[in-house]
Amino acid sequence: MAKQKKPSLNLAEAASAIMDPVGGIELDTDGLRHRGTRSAMAEQKTILLVISGGIAAYKALDLVRRLRERGFAVKAVMTKAAEAFVTPLSVGAITGGRVHTDLLSREDEADIGHIRLARGADLVVIAPATADLLARMAGGHADDLATAVLLATNAPVLAAPAMNPAMWAHPATRRNVAQLAKDGVRFVGRNAGERAESGEAGPGRMAEPLEIVAAVEAILSPAARPLSGRHVVVTSGPTHEPIDPVRYIANRSSGKQGHAIAAAAAAAGARVTLVSGPVSVPDPAGVTVVHVETAREMLAAVAAALPADVAIMAAAVADWRAAEEQASKIKKQPSGAVPPLALVENPDILATVGPDPARRPALGVGFAAETANLLKNAETKLAAKGADWILANDVSPATGVMGGDDNTIHLVSRAGVEDWPTMTKQAVAERLVARIAATLAER
């Protein structure tokens, strides 16, 4: 199949195409769709944007524009450090209102302004959320306007982290993020990519404005769930193929990607059946989970879960199993002879379900985890297994994908190849679900 590069479908673009209850979708000058009129979801909603001091602060100007395009009112709070990167005058010109910077402002605090700001928002968005601000939030500080507002608000809080990769990887930052997540703060991004500093590529890049907008819309519009009424079946994790009672054949799949996809589909309103191999990640909330061990058990569970509108085969199923499972532990021989291990091929779940018109979902998605000839192998799998899409990813040890938190996806279809940037597995899941919802809506 000839490869034809297609522009990647942006998560926010896909979401806007299926979540706009009043129409009015137009093409912007940059080719991205936006709402030309206020949606019912954005009506009367106020976003309080907290801008902290990182180089990514310049993106806050575009974020404000995108939010206002969709009918949101935006108020802004800036830290002193943020003013070194963008000016309150610039931010105020885009928001159309005053920018708040000072906790001890005599004018604002005459009526306890920080409380008024905190309570007057439907959602607080922190973009960029620097390592310093996240640390002060986790510690419950309130020594400037931004932290005082964040401590006083009862609105949901969405943070878009932005920092150097080494700062993101530091145990202190990890602890702070974990604590904030436990406290209910939601996160969007941190993406991987080049940094302002030369030679500092890696995770920690702030999510793009349209990604943040999509996350805002998802939080403020729980009723606009594009997969409502749909049934989605997801497989996840490895399979364990027993050799004897204590040994098995397996792989390094953690299940993080498949579980993230199941959670994202549930958040989009789908009824989700997750068929999971042995993993250490917790079961997603709001999802029916069927735990299995072997490839044959996984196939049986998938077959029992059908019919479905969508099947996403994200599990790393073992290709082979022992031809004969031993009833007792295989012992070493005094002679040192190596016992024979005959293998037989496991059933291919995607190939079994994909071409079967009686069981085939409306949309079948598979994964191609490869270490060489990534796109060629994905195209071969697409043709052989009757799938609509194959998500190809390089799982060579140097990529850290197996067991890691990030993934780089190439969506292979009969129309060509879409190259997605490196993202967290959660972001990949959200983008995939938005892509699926848009495709089902078009059909």
Secondary structure, 3 states (H helix, E strand, C coil): CCCCECCCCCHHHHHHHHHCCCCCEEECCCCCEEECCCCCCCCCCEEEEEECCCHHHHHHHHHHHHHHHCCCEEEEEECCCHHHCCCHHHHHHHHCCCEECCCCCCCHHHHCHHHHHHHCCCEEEEEEECHHHHHHHHCCCCCCHHHHHHHHCCCCEEEEECCCHHHHHCHHHHHHHHHHHHCCCEECCCEEECCCCCCCCEEEECCCHHHHHHHHHHHHCCCCCCCCCCEEEEEECECCEEEECCEEECCCCCCHHHHHHHHHHHHCCCEEEEEECCCCCCCCCCCEEEECCCHHHHHHHHHHHCCCCEEEECCECCCEEECCCCCCCCCCCCCCCCCCCCEEECCCHHHHHCCCCCCCCCEEEEEEEECCCHHHHHHHHHHHHCCCEEEEEECCHHHCCCCCCEECCEEEECCEEEECCCEEHHHHHHHHHHHHHHHHHHC
